[in-house]
Amino acid sequence: MGISVNHISKSYKNVKALQDISFDVKPSELFGLIGPDGAGKTTLFRVLTTLLIANEGTATVAGFDVVTDYKKIRSNVGYMPGKFSLYQDLTVEENLHFFATIFGTTIEENYDLIKDIYVQIEPFKNRRAGKLSGGMKQKLALCCALIHKPKVLFLDEPTTGVDPVSRKEFWEMLKRLQQKDITILVSTPYMDEAALCDRIALIQEGQILEIDTPEAIVKHYPKQIYNVRANNMYQLIKSLNDYEYNHSVYPFGEFIHYTDKRKDFNPDQLLVFLKSNQLSNIEITETVATIEDTFMELAK
Ligand SMILES: Nc1ncnc2c1ncn2[C@@H]1O[C@H](COP(=O)(O)OP(=O)(O)OP(=O)(O)O)[C@@H](O)[C@H]1O
């Protein structure tokens, strides 16, 4: 009852939005699609929710084929699109009633599934959806996507534009839904959220770079990464890019992440080079790879 994607390709005229994508999502798995804007995440969601037909390949969702069984898929999946999908002029309660009605159900029938989430927005049930905060809109959209008790839930960048506290709460809700036997495919551009998934697919320019558990993905990182910092970060990044032995250089929070081409790299050599570039207060320390580092390496 999961998802199976086999060699799916989709183009918009000359833009190859998806190129030969294959992966499986196991029943009750929380699977993440991680990639930057334009990677093809929305296109894949639209194919899997039967809103778009792929040029090549096949896919099944909850055991149903996305082309021949599209009607069955529509009643068995919940879809929370990236852009706010609710009716802005309807109230919280009216939106929920509306979605329940079009799926031939009632709020009462499946209240158990949404209760934990709905109680948080219930105090605002008479407020128009357009007047809710980002976090509350997102909770309402999730309730609407769940109201017909779907077997598979598709969430396209559900936390984009949402504050950090609401983002954390949202992921806790997803973990609880997973325990209710709902398979979840979620996309996000946030690498910290990737670590919360059971497995992830890193996707860029319509292609999958790697699929594995977040732990395994970072373990495969091939090099030692260094956090580098100095008095002038702009000059530092320029100097590191000029250093002939650099393998990769990119800003990472308050540091620059640096890897070296050489197997026997000694940070003291880099220190000498940076000092000769008029940099001071230089710090070079070893650090461990994150999912973002892996993504940067694979996307090179
Ligand atoms: N209707 C369309 N017509 C033409 N090109 C499109 C269309 N929709 C998407 N694209 C292009 O296809 C590629 C994949 O877009 P898609 O929206 O699937 O990516 P995404 O990962 O969801 O990114 P975003 O978060 O920006 O939506 C991009 O290059 C995009 O410009």
The ligand as an SDF file (V2000), in Angstrom:
LIG
                    3D

 31 33  0  0  0  0  0  0  0  0999 V2000
    3.7810   24.1240  -16.4990 N   0  0  0  0  0  0  0  0  0  0  0  0
    5.0790   24.2140  -16.7740 C   0  0  0  0  0  0  0  0  0  0  0  0
    5.5290   24.6150  -17.9860 N   0  0  0  0  0  0  0  0  0  0  0  0
    6.8470   24.6770  -18.2620 C   0  0  0  0  0  0  0  0  0  0  0  0
    7.8230   24.3610  -17.3930 N   0  0  0  0  0  0  0  0  0  0  0  0
    7.4500   23.9570  -16.1560 C   0  0  0  0  0  0  0  0  0  0  0  0
    6.0540   23.8630  -15.7750 C   0  0  0  0  0  0  0  0  0  0  0  0
    6.0100   23.4450  -14.4920 N   0  0  0  0  0  0  0  0  0  0  0  0
    7.2840   23.2730  -14.0880 C   0  0  0  0  0  0  0  0  0  0  0  0
    8.1600   23.5830  -15.0750 N   0  0  0  0  0  0  0  0  0  0  0  0
    9.6280   23.4780  -15.0150 C   0  0  0  0  0  0  0  0  0  0  0  0
    9.9510   22.1370  -14.6900 O   0  0  0  0  0  0  0  0  0  0  0  0
   11.0390   22.0730  -13.7540 C   0  0  0  0  0  0  0  0  0  0  0  0
   10.6000   21.3600  -12.4880 C   0  0  0  0  0  0  0  0  0  0  0  0
    9.6300   22.1710  -11.8290 O   0  0  0  0  0  0  0  0  0  0  0  0
    8.8580   21.7210  -10.5070 P   0  0  0  0  0  0  0  0  0  0  0  0
    7.8550   22.7760  -10.1840 O   0  0  0  0  0  0  0  0  0  0  0  0
    8.3720   20.3320  -10.6480 O   0  0  0  0  0  0  0  0  0  0  0  0
   10.0590   21.7470   -9.4520 O   0  0  0  0  0  0  0  0  0  0  0  0
   10.0250   21.8450   -7.8430 P   0  0  0  0  0  0  0  0  0  0  0  0
   11.1440   20.9980   -7.3720 O   0  0  0  0  0  0  0  0  0  0  0  0
    8.6760   21.5370   -7.3440 O   0  0  0  0  0  0  0  0  0  0  0  0
   10.3860   23.3370   -7.5810 O   0  0  0  0  0  0  0  0  0  0  0  0
    9.4700   24.5040   -6.9640 P   0  0  0  0  0  0  0  0  0  0  0  0
    9.5830   24.3230   -5.5050 O   0  0  0  0  0  0  0  0  0  0  0  0
   10.1730   25.7290   -7.4770 O   0  0  0  0  0  0  0  0  0  0  0  0
    8.0890   24.3220   -7.5250 O   0  0  0  0  0  0  0  0  0  0  0  0
   11.4710   23.5080  -13.5460 C   0  0  0  0  0  0  0  0  0  0  0  0
   12.5200   23.7780  -14.4390 O   0  0  0  0  0  0  0  0  0  0  0  0
   10.2390   24.3130  -13.9050 C   0  0  0  0  0  0  0  0  0  0  0  0
   10.5910   25.5980  -14.3700 O   0  0  0  0  0  0  0  0  0  0  0  0
  1  2  1  0
  2  3  1  0
  2  7  2  0
  3  4  2  0
  4  5  1  0
  5  6  2  0
  6  7  1  0
  6 10  1  0
  7  8  1  0
  8  9  2  0
  9 10  1  0
 10 11  1  0
 11 12  1  0
 11 30  1  0
 12 13  1  0
 13 14  1  0
 13 28  1  0
 14 15  1  0
 15 16  1  0
 16 17  2  0
 16 18  1  0
 16 19  1  0
 19 20  1  0
 20 21  2  0
 20 22  1  0
 20 23  1  0
 23 24  1  0
 24 25  2  0
 24 26  1  0
 24 27  1  0
 28 29  1  0
 28 30  1  0
 30 31  1  0
M  END
$$$$
